[in-house]
Amino acid sequence: MILPFLMLMGTQLHRFLPLPFIHWIADISGSIWYRLAGKRREIVRENLAGLGIDFDEQTVKKLFRNFVHIYADLLNLPNLKSYMLDSFITGIGVENLQKAIDKRNGVILVSGHVGAWEIAGPYIASRGYRFFSVAESEGPGMEFFKFYLKYRELYGANILRLEDRNLTLKLLKLLKNGSVLTLIGDRDITGTGRFVEYNGRRIRVPVGPAFLSWRTGVPVCIGYMVRKGNGKYLGWISEPIYPEDFGGIKELLDYIATQLIERTIKTNPDFWFVFERVWKNEDTVC
């Protein structure tokens, strides 16, 4: 496969080339991708417009460049020891994970396709947490899925297959054993999610975070990690959200989705890496 070879080559290049030079290449590559990806540019504009914010074309261009920069940094992770992450990652609110675990034995960390979610997992694991996440294997294929684990499962992070028939039972068990379970909440890959309304439009989101929280009593935290202009990263995790404060799964799901949009996606529009249309125009909300 060409992509794994290129990724391994990128990891090796990090050992010999200066970091500023690598990110100079990433900046040029992101700009070229922006120029060539006409259809994706259009989809990104539509998705950002659904947030109800003012943005210009520079935001769209930065989004493409940011994506390449983050993956350039991801390729360097196998070259680093876990203690080195603190030199370029600042975590705000990480202690909220322990607060939730101490009270309820586990916590669900909900993020979106925002920023460096692939780097956030190894970072949280490096802090000593039992970290688990879920990833699709059918789309990229099992061969690439297994290869990609070399990057996703660094420093003790664990990735479970979305297509695993026993996934729900495994997740319920993990949440009873002091684990941090990270789930993506802004895109319904399986087509089994529910619509929520935001800014007069509808977006289908996964019901899993709300269902698991309601079923187990485990709280939800909202979080993201983005790359700053100086090449460093900023991670943020909210205070725990407790399911008993809501009237049901639907009410909890609506709140989680709104918080995710307001506090991660809308705050970081040039890091929202979703290249499929997500907004619906129908008037009614399921």
C-alpha positions as CSV (number, residue, x, y, z in Angstrom):
1,M,0.0,0.0,0.0
2,I,1.3,3.4,-0.9
3,L,-0.1,5.4,2.0
4,P,1.5,3.3,4.8
5,F,4.8,3.5,2.9
6,L,4.5,7.3,2.7
7,M,3.6,7.6,6.4
8,L,6.6,5.4,7.4
9,M,8.8,7.5,5.2
10,G,7.5,10.7,6.8
11,T,8.2,9.3,10.3
12,Q,11.8,8.5,9.2
13,L,12.2,12.0,7.7
14,H,11.4,13.6,11.0
15,R,14.6,12.0,12.4
16,F,16.8,13.8,9.9
17,L,15.1,17.0,8.8
18,P,14.6,20.2,10.8
19,L,11.1,20.6,12.1
20,P,10.7,24.1,10.5
21,F,11.6,22.6,7.1
22,I,9.0,19.8,7.5
23,H,6.3,22.3,8.3
24,W,7.4,24.5,5.5
25,I,6.7,21.5,3.2
26,A,3.4,20.9,5.1
27,D,2.3,24.5,4.5
28,I,3.0,24.3,0.8
29,S,1.3,20.9,0.6
30,G,-1.8,22.2,2.4
31,S,-2.0,25.2,0.0
32,I,-1.7,22.9,-3.0
33,W,-4.4,20.6,-1.7
34,Y,-6.7,23.6,-1.1
35,R,-6.2,24.7,-4.7
36,L,-6.9,21.2,-6.2
37,A,-9.7,20.1,-3.9
38,G,-12.5,22.1,-5.5
39,K,-15.4,19.9,-4.4
40,R,-14.1,19.6,-0.8
41,R,-13.6,23.4,-0.6
42,E,-17.3,23.7,-1.5
43,I,-18.4,21.2,1.1
44,V,-16.2,22.9,3.8
45,R,-17.8,26.2,3.0
46,E,-21.3,24.7,3.3
47,N,-20.4,23.0,6.6
48,L,-19.0,26.2,8.1
49,A,-22.0,28.2,6.9
50,G,-24.2,25.9,8.9
51,L,-22.5,27.1,12.1
52,G,-23.9,30.6,11.6
53,I,-20.6,32.3,11.9
54,D,-18.9,34.8,9.6
55,F,-15.8,33.3,7.9
56,D,-13.7,34.2,4.9
57,E,-11.8,32.2,2.4
58,Q,-8.7,32.4,4.5
59,T,-10.4,30.3,7.1
60,V,-11.1,27.6,4.5
61,K,-7.5,27.8,3.2
62,K,-6.2,27.6,6.8
63,L,-8.3,24.5,7.4
64,F,-6.6,22.6,4.6
65,R,-3.2,23.7,5.8
66,N,-3.9,22.9,9.5
67,F,-5.0,19.4,8.5
68,V,-1.6,18.7,6.8
69,H,0.4,20.3,9.7
70,I,-1.3,18.1,12.3
71,Y,-0.7,14.9,10.3
72,A,2.9,15.9,9.9
73,D,3.2,16.1,13.7
74,L,1.3,12.8,14.1
75,L,3.9,11.1,11.9
76,N,6.6,12.3,14.4
77,L,5.0,10.7,17.5
78,P,6.7,7.3,17.2
79,N,10.0,9.1,17.4
80,L,9.2,10.7,20.8
81,K,9.1,9.5,24.4
82,S,5.9,10.1,26.2
83,Y,7.5,12.7,28.6
84,M,8.4,14.8,25.5
85,L,4.7,15.6,24.8
86,D,4.5,18.1,27.6
87,S,7.1,20.2,25.8
88,F,4.6,21.1,23.0
89,I,1.2,20.2,24.4
90,T,-0.7,22.2,27.1
91,G,-3.7,20.6,28.6
92,I,-6.4,22.7,30.2
93,G,-9.0,20.8,32.3
94,V,-7.4,17.4,32.0
95,E,-8.0,17.0,35.8
96,N,-11.8,17.0,35.0
97,L,-11.3,13.4,33.7
98,Q,-10.0,12.3,37.1
99,K,-12.8,14.2,38.8
100,A,-15.4,12.2,36.8
101,I,-13.6,8.9,37.3
102,D,-13.4,9.4,41.0
103,K,-17.1,10.1,41.2
104,R,-18.5,7.5,38.8
105,N,-15.6,5.1,37.9
106,G,-15.4,6.2,34.2
107,V,-15.9,9.1,31.8
108,I,-17.0,9.6,28.2
109,L,-14.9,12.2,26.4
110,V,-16.8,13.5,23.4
111,S,-14.9,15.3,20.7
112,G,-15.4,15.9,17.0
113,H,-13.4,15.8,13.9
114,V,-11.8,19.0,15.3
115,G,-8.0,19.5,15.3
116,A,-5.6,16.8,16.5
117,W,-7.9,14.1,17.9
118,E,-5.4,11.5,16.8
119,I,-2.7,13.1,18.9
120,A,-5.0,13.8,21.8
121,G,-5.5,10.0,22.5
122,P,-1.8,9.2,23.0
123,Y,-1.4,12.4,25.0
124,I,-4.2,11.4,27.5
125,A,-2.8,7.9,27.7
126,S,0.6,9.3,28.5
127,R,-0.9,11.0,31.5
128,G,-1.6,7.7,33.0
129,Y,-5.3,7.2,32.0
130,R,-6.7,4.0,30.7
131,F,-7.7,5.4,27.3
132,F,-10.0,3.8,24.8
133,S,-11.5,5.1,21.6
134,V,-13.5,3.7,18.6
135,A,-12.5,3.8,15.0
136,E,-14.0,2.6,11.7
137,S,-12.1,-0.2,10.0
138,E,-14.4,-1.0,7.0
139,G,-13.9,2.3,5.3
140,P,-10.1,2.4,5.3
141,G,-9.8,-1.4,5.2
142,M,-8.5,-3.8,7.8
143,E,-4.9,-3.7,6.4
144,F,-4.6,0.0,6.8
145,F,-6.6,0.0,10.1
146,K,-4.1,-2.4,11.7
147,F,-1.1,-0.3,10.3
148,Y,-2.6,2.9,11.6
149,L,-2.7,1.5,15.1
150,K,1.0,2.0,15.3
151,Y,0.3,5.7,15.5
152,R,-3.1,5.6,17.3
153,E,-2.1,3.3,20.1
154,L,1.1,5.0,21.3
155,Y,1.8,5.4,25.0
156,G,-0.8,2.9,26.0
157,A,-3.9,4.2,24.1
158,N,-6.3,1.5,22.9
159,I,-8.5,1.5,19.7
160,L,-11.6,-0.6,19.3
161,R,-13.2,-1.5,16.0
162,L,-16.5,0.3,15.3
163,E,-17.7,-2.9,13.5
164,D,-17.1,-5.2,16.4
165,R,-20.4,-7.0,17.1
166,N,-19.7,-7.0,20.9
167,L,-18.6,-3.3,20.9
168,T,-21.5,-2.1,23.1
169,L,-20.9,-4.7,25.8
170,K,-17.1,-4.0,25.7
171,L,-17.8,-0.2,26.1
172,L,-20.2,-0.8,29.0
173,K,-17.6,-2.9,30.8
174,L,-14.8,-0.4,30.2
175,L,-16.9,2.4,31.7
176,K,-17.3,0.5,34.9
177,N,-13.5,0.0,35.3
178,G,-12.2,3.6,35.5
179,S,-11.6,4.1,31.7
180,V,-11.6,7.2,29.6
181,L,-13.7,6.4,26.5
182,T,-13.4,8.9,23.7
183,L,-16.2,9.0,21.1
184,I,-16.7,11.3,18.1
185,G,-19.9,13.2,18.3
186,D,-20.2,15.3,15.2
187,R,-20.6,12.8,12.4
188,D,-22.9,9.8,12.2
189,I,-20.8,7.2,10.3
190,T,-23.1,4.2,10.8
191,G,-26.3,6.1,9.8
192,T,-28.1,5.1,13.0
193,G,-27.8,8.4,14.8
194,R,-30.5,11.1,15.4
195,F,-31.0,14.5,14.1
196,V,-30.5,17.5,16.4
197,E,-31.2,21.1,15.5
198,Y,-28.8,23.9,15.5
199,N,-29.0,27.4,13.9
200,G,-32.3,26.4,12.2
201,R,-30.7,23.4,10.5
202,R,-30.4,19.7,11.3
203,I,-27.3,17.6,11.8
204,R,-27.3,13.9,12.4
205,V,-25.1,12.9,15.3
206,P,-24.2,9.6,16.9
207,V,-26.5,8.6,19.8
208,G,-23.8,6.5,21.4
209,P,-22.3,9.0,23.9
210,A,-25.8,9.9,25.3
211,F,-26.9,6.3,25.4
212,L,-23.8,5.0,27.2
213,S,-23.9,7.9,29.7
214,W,-27.6,7.3,30.4
215,R,-27.2,3.6,30.7
216,T,-24.2,3.6,33.0
217,G,-24.6,6.9,34.9
218,V,-21.1,7.9,33.7
219,P,-20.6,11.6,33.0
220,V,-19.6,13.2,29.7
221,C,-16.8,15.7,29.1
222,I,-16.4,17.7,25.9
223,G,-12.9,18.2,24.6
224,Y,-10.7,19.2,21.7
225,M,-7.0,19.7,20.8
226,V,-5.8,22.3,18.3
227,R,-2.5,23.4,16.9
228,K,-1.4,26.9,17.6
229,G,0.6,29.2,15.3
230,N,3.8,28.5,17.2
231,G,3.6,24.8,16.5
232,K,2.5,23.9,20.0
233,Y,-0.9,22.3,20.9
234,L,-3.6,23.4,23.2
235,G,-6.0,20.8,24.6
236,W,-9.2,21.6,26.5
237,I,-11.6,19.4,28.5
238,S,-14.9,20.6,30.0
239,E,-16.3,20.0,33.4
240,P,-18.3,16.7,33.7
241,I,-21.9,16.6,32.4
242,Y,-24.0,14.3,34.5
243,P,-26.9,12.3,32.9
244,E,-29.3,12.6,35.8
245,D,-29.4,16.4,35.2
246,F,-31.5,15.7,32.1
247,G,-35.0,14.3,31.4
248,G,-33.9,11.6,29.0
249,I,-31.5,10.4,26.3
250,K,-32.9,12.8,23.7
251,E,-32.5,15.8,26.0
252,L,-29.0,14.7,27.0
253,L,-28.1,14.1,23.3
254,D,-29.3,17.6,22.3
255,Y,-27.2,19.2,25.1
256,I,-24.1,17.2,24.2
257,A,-24.4,18.1,20.5
258,T,-25.0,21.8,21.2
259,Q,-22.0,22.0,23.6
260,L,-19.8,20.2,21.1
261,I,-20.8,22.6,18.3
262,E,-20.5,25.7,20.5
263,R,-17.4,24.9,22.5
264,T,-15.3,23.0,20.0
265,I,-16.4,23.3,16.4
266,K,-17.7,26.9,16.4
267,T,-14.7,28.0,18.5
268,N,-12.2,26.4,16.0
269,P,-13.8,26.6,12.6
270,D,-10.5,26.3,10.8
271,F,-9.9,23.0,12.5
272,W,-13.2,21.3,11.7
273,F,-12.0,18.5,9.4
274,V,-15.2,17.2,7.9
275,F,-15.3,16.8,4.2
276,E,-18.8,15.4,3.8
277,R,-22.0,17.5,3.9
278,V,-23.5,17.3,7.4
279,W,-26.3,19.8,7.4
280,K,-29.9,19.0,6.4
281,N,-32.5,21.6,5.5
282,E,-35.8,19.9,6.5
283,D,-38.0,21.8,8.9
284,T,-38.8,19.0,11.2
285,V,-36.4,17.4,13.7
286,C,-36.4,13.7,14.3
